[in-house]
Amino acid sequence: MYPQSMKLILNTTLNISETSGIPSTDDQQFEKLRRNLINGFIALVCILGLVGNGRTIYLLAFSIKRNPFTTFILNLSIADSGVLTSLIVAVILVAVSTLRENTDIVKTFFLLFFELFFFTYSVSQFLLMAISLDRCVAVLFPLWHRCHRPSNVSTLVCSFIWIFSFLLSALHYILHQTKSFGSSPFLYLLIVNGLLCTPLMVVSTVTLWIQVRSKSQRNQRKLLTTILLALLFFFLFSFPMYVLYVVYGFGFRHPVFLTIGIGCATLNSSINPLLYFLVGMKKRGKNQPKASLKVALQRVFKDEQESSEREQTTEENIL
């Protein structure tokens, strides 16, 4: 068995409708069209997001010089790819379930990919919180951040986030299997994630917005703008899912609202590569070639690379 919320999504939101009575032919055609449009939209966005995140992962891992900040972005792209993979596989499983009777195997795989969704979505949220806090420290305490910040702190933070999110997902699975909660424990874990991350991310967003408007941060404006936009879009796309799931937990269950939440989660995990490209793209003349994603990433993270090089130079001078 899988959580009741996912059962509702599986049965009504994405593809399988439970109707009472005998619907008319027009109603059947409209319902089929609605399902296909929902599945097509989610699948298309997932594929585009996987392409963008996959390209970002490749460039950051093999083509662009690594620094502490790009370590965060690399892990964020991996987490977003996990979210999109779990969603597109769930859509495929739903499509398969419409062609044949729901079996225990299909239900088990759906539960596993639901757990993957929760795991990677939690990693993505915690990484955004860590990125925003890291940038706040960098702009508020620039000297300490450049000269005294441990070089491996990004790797340690990312490792801790992956382990902590895995434990949360395992806890969710255990609570569900032991039926410790009357409803899906995913609701309570979402609230825990929100209480842990939201206040810090709000403070960080306001701080970064002030710094973007400050002339003193002109050299890092592209980087700060990228992070600020990523945070704003996260709030925009994650807020509906949190609100709708909380409302669902209190008994107001409507498949359309759950569909909106899944669609917002899909967009949230797909948009970051587009933000990197748009912010890193310069205005060009008629004879200038188009900027690639690699060039855009280099422009966005140029300030951080220069800061890392200055840090190494300072340490060498001290020695």
N, C-alpha and C positions, 0 to 999 in steps of 0.2 A: 504494500500500500504506500501511497505517497501523500504529502500534505493536502489537506482539503482545499487550500487556496490554489495549489497547482492542479488539483483535480478539476476545479472550476474553470481554470484557464484551459486545461486540456479538453474539457467537455463542451465549453461554450465560447470562450473568448477567441480561440485560435481557429478551431475547425469543427468540433463536434457539437452539434446543438441538440438539446433535449426539448422536443416540442410535444405539446399536448394536443391530442386530436389529430386529424389528418389535414396538413396544410395544403393550400392550393398550389397549383403548378407555378403561378407567378411568385408566390412567397418562397417556394423552393428555389427558383432561379435567382431571386434576389439574395437569398441567404447564401447560396453557392457563390455568387459574385462577390458578396461582402467578405466571405472567408478567403477567397482567392486574392482579393485586393490586400487584405491584412497580411496574409502569408507572403505575398509577393513583395510588399513594402518592407517587411521585416527582413526577408531574405536578401533583398537588394541592398539595403543599408548595411546589413551584416557583411556582405561580400565586399562592398566598397570600403567599409571600415577595416576589414581584414587586410585588404590590399594596402591601404594607407599605413596601418600600424606595422604590417610586415615589412614594408619598405623602410619605415623609420627604424625598426629593430635592426635591419641589415646595415643601414648607414651608420647608426650609432655604435654598432658592435664591431664593424670591420672597416669603415671608410672615414670616420671622423675621429679625431684625437679625443680619447676618453678623459674626462675630468669628473670631479665629485658630483657636479650638478647633472651632467648627462647620464650618470649612473641612475639617478632618480627617474629621469625621463625614459631610459631604456626599460627599467622595471615597470613603469607605468604603461608603456606600450605593450609589454608582455601581458600584463594583467588585463588590459582592455581587449587584447586578442583572445584571452581566455573567456571573457564575458561574451564576446561575439560568437566564438565557437560554440559555447554552451547554448546560446539562443538559436543559432541556425540549426544545430543538431536537434534541438527541441522541436523546431518547426518541421524538420524532416520526419521526426517520430510521429508528430501529429498528423502529417500528411499520410504516413504509412498506416496509422490507426484508422483512417477513414476508408481505406481500401479493404481492411480485414478487421476481424473482431479483436478488441483489445486483449492482449495476452499478458501474462505475468512478466514475460521478458521485456515487452515494450514498456510496461509500467516501471520495471526495475531500472532500465536504461534512462527513462525520463527522470526518475528520482536522482540517479547519479549525476546527470547533467544539470539538474536543478541545484545539487550540492556544489558542482563546479561553478555555476553561476554565482551562488552566494559567496563562495570562497574568493573568486577572482574579483567580484564587485567590491568586497570588503577590502581586498588588497589595494584596489584602485582608489578607494576613498581614503584609506590611511596614507597612501603615498601622496595624494594631493595635499593632505594635511601636513605631512612632513616637508613637502616642497614649499608650501606657503610659509611655514615656520622658518625654514632655512633661509628663504629670501628676506624675511623680516629681520632675522638676525644679521644678515649681510648688509642691509641698508641702515639698520639702527646702530650696529656695532661693526663698522667696516674694517677697522684696524685689527680687532680680535679675530674676525672671520677670515681675514687674509693671512694673518701671521701665526695665529695660535690654534685655529681649528684643526683637529686631527684629520689627516688626509683620508683615513679609512672609515670615517664616521658614516659616510653615505652608504657604504657597503654593509656596515653593521646594522644601520637603521633599516635598510631594505630587507636584510635577512631576518631581523626581528619581526618586521611587518608580515612577511610571508609565513613565518612560523606561528605568529599570534593569530593570523586569519585562518590558518589551517586548523588550529585548536578550536577556534570559534565554530568553524564548519563541522568539525568532529563532534563538538558539544551539541550542535543543532541536530545532527543525525542521531546521536545517542538519546537526546530528549524525545525526539520523534519516535524512535523505535521502542522506547520504554513507556511512551505515552504519558510523560510526566505533566504535559499541558493538555488542557481540553481542546485548544485550537493549535494551529501551527506555531511552534516556537520561533519560526522565522520572524514573526511580528515582534517578539520581545528582543530578538537579536538586532533587528533593524533599529529599534528604539535605543538599544545600548550603543550601537554605532553612531547614531545621530547625537546622542548625549555626549559621547566622547569627542566627536570630530566637529560638530557644527559650531559650538561656541568659539573654538580656536580658529576655525576657518573663517568665521565672520570677522573676528578681530584682525586676522591676517589680511583679509580682503580689503578692509577699510584702510589698514596701514599701507598696503601696496598701492591702493588708489591715491592716497595722499602723496606717496613718494613718486608715482608716475607724473603727477602734476607739478612736482618740485623740479626746479631747474638744476638742483644739485645732483640729480640722478639722470642727467641727460645722456650720459654714456651707456647706461644700462636700460634705457627706455624700452628697447625692443624686447629684451628679456623679461622685464617687469610687466610689460603689456601682455605678453604671451601668457604668463602665469595668471595675471588678473583675469584675462578672458577665459582661461581654462576653469578658474574657480567660479566665475559668474555663470558659465554654461553648465557647470556641475550643479550649482544651486537651481538653475532653471529646469534642468532635466531630471534631477533626482528628487526634487521637492514633490512633484505629483505622485511618484511611486511611493514615497514615504506616507504622504497624506492618505492616498487611496488605500494603501495596505492597512494603515491604522483604522481607517473608517471600516474597512472590510472586517477587521478584527472585532469591531463592535456590532457586527451583524448586518451592516448595509452592504449587500453583495450584488454588484451589477457587472456583467462581463465587459461592457464598454469601457468602464473606468479602469479595469484591470488591463485591458488592451492598451489604453493610453499609457499606463505605467510601464508596460513592457516596451512600447515604442519609444518612450523617453529614455529608458535605460539603453536601448540600442543606439539612439542618437548620441547619448552622452559618451559612449565608448568609441564612437566613430569620428567625432569631430576634432579631436586634438591634432592629428596630422594636418588637417586643413588649416587649423589656426597657426601651426608652425609655418606653413607655406605662405599664408596670407601676410602674416606679420613680417616674415623674413624676406618677402618679395619687395624689391625696390621699384620705384617708378622708372621706366625705361623709355628710351627714345625709339624712333622707328627702326633704326638699324641695329639696336641692341637685341641679343638673343633672349629668349624667355628664360626666367630663372627656374632651375630645377629644385626638387625637394632637398637635395644635398646642399646646394648653395644657400637655400633658405635656412636650413638648420645651422649651417656654419655662421650665417649672419646673426641668427637669434642667439646662439651660444658663444658668439665671439667675445663678448664682454667677460663671460665666466672663464673662458680660456685665457684671456689676457690677465685676469685676476690670479688664476692658478700659476701662470708663468711669473708674475710679480712676486707671488708668495715664495716660489722656489728660489728666485733671485735674492729675496730678502734673507731667507734661511742661509743661503750660501755666503752672503756678505757677513752675517752674524758669526758663522763658523770661521 
